[in-house]
Amino acid sequence: MPLALTDVGKINTIKKIGGPKPQIQRLQELGFVVGEDVAIVSKIAGNIIVSVKNSRIAISKEMAMRIMV
C-alpha cells in the first residue's frame, strides 16, 4: 500500500520505493530506506508531513505514492 493512503499517526514500515532512480536516491538521502519506520504527521493541501528517523519531512503526495509500506 502506498504511504499516501495510510492513516495519519499510524506507524508503518517501508517495504519498497519505486520510481525513477534519481527520485529513489533522493528519498533515500532523506531517510526513506527499506525497513525504516515511517508515519504521516499531517496531510495539508496535497502535501504530506512525514516522520522518519526522528525528523519531520514534507513531501508531495506524488512522492508519498512511490513509498510502499
C-alpha positions as CSV (number, residue, x, y, z in Angstrom):
1,M,0.0,0.0,0.0
2,P,1.4,3.5,-0.8
3,L,2.3,5.7,2.2
4,A,0.0,8.4,0.9
5,L,-3.1,6.2,1.5
6,T,-2.3,5.3,5.2
7,D,-3.9,6.9,8.2
8,V,-2.4,9.9,10.0
9,G,-0.4,8.8,13.0
10,K,-0.1,5.1,12.1
11,I,3.4,3.8,12.2
12,N,4.4,1.8,9.1
13,T,7.5,0.1,7.8
14,I,8.9,0.9,4.4
15,K,8.8,-2.2,2.1
16,K,9.7,-0.7,-1.3
17,I,10.5,2.6,-3.0
18,G,9.5,2.9,-6.7
19,G,10.1,5.5,-9.4
20,P,13.0,6.8,-11.4
21,K,16.4,6.1,-10.0
22,P,17.2,9.8,-9.2
23,Q,13.9,10.1,-7.2
24,I,14.6,6.9,-5.3
25,Q,18.1,8.1,-4.4
26,R,16.7,11.5,-3.2
27,L,14.2,9.7,-1.0
28,Q,16.9,7.5,0.4
29,E,19.1,10.6,1.2
30,L,16.1,12.0,3.2
31,G,16.0,8.8,5.3
32,F,13.3,6.8,3.4
33,V,15.0,3.4,3.3
34,V,13.6,-0.1,3.2
35,G,13.0,-1.4,6.8
36,E,12.7,2.1,8.3
37,D,9.6,3.1,10.3
38,V,7.6,6.0,8.9
39,A,4.4,7.8,10.0
40,I,2.3,10.5,8.5
41,V,2.1,13.5,10.8
42,S,-0.4,15.5,8.7
43,K,-1.9,16.0,5.3
44,I,-2.2,19.6,4.0
45,A,-3.3,20.7,0.5
46,G,-1.8,17.8,-1.3
47,N,1.4,17.8,0.7
48,I,2.2,15.3,3.4
49,I,4.4,15.8,6.5
50,V,6.1,12.6,7.4
51,S,8.0,11.5,10.5
52,V,11.1,9.4,9.6
53,K,14.3,8.8,11.6
54,N,13.2,11.3,14.3
55,S,12.8,14.1,11.7
56,R,9.7,15.6,10.1
57,I,9.9,16.0,6.3
58,A,7.3,17.5,3.9
59,I,6.9,15.6,0.6
60,S,4.3,15.8,-2.1
61,K,1.5,13.3,-2.4
62,E,3.1,12.0,-5.6
63,M,6.3,11.2,-3.8
64,A,4.4,9.5,-1.0
65,M,2.6,7.3,-3.6
66,R,6.1,5.9,-4.5
67,I,6.8,4.7,-1.0
68,M,5.2,1.3,-0.3
69,V,4.5,0.3,3.3
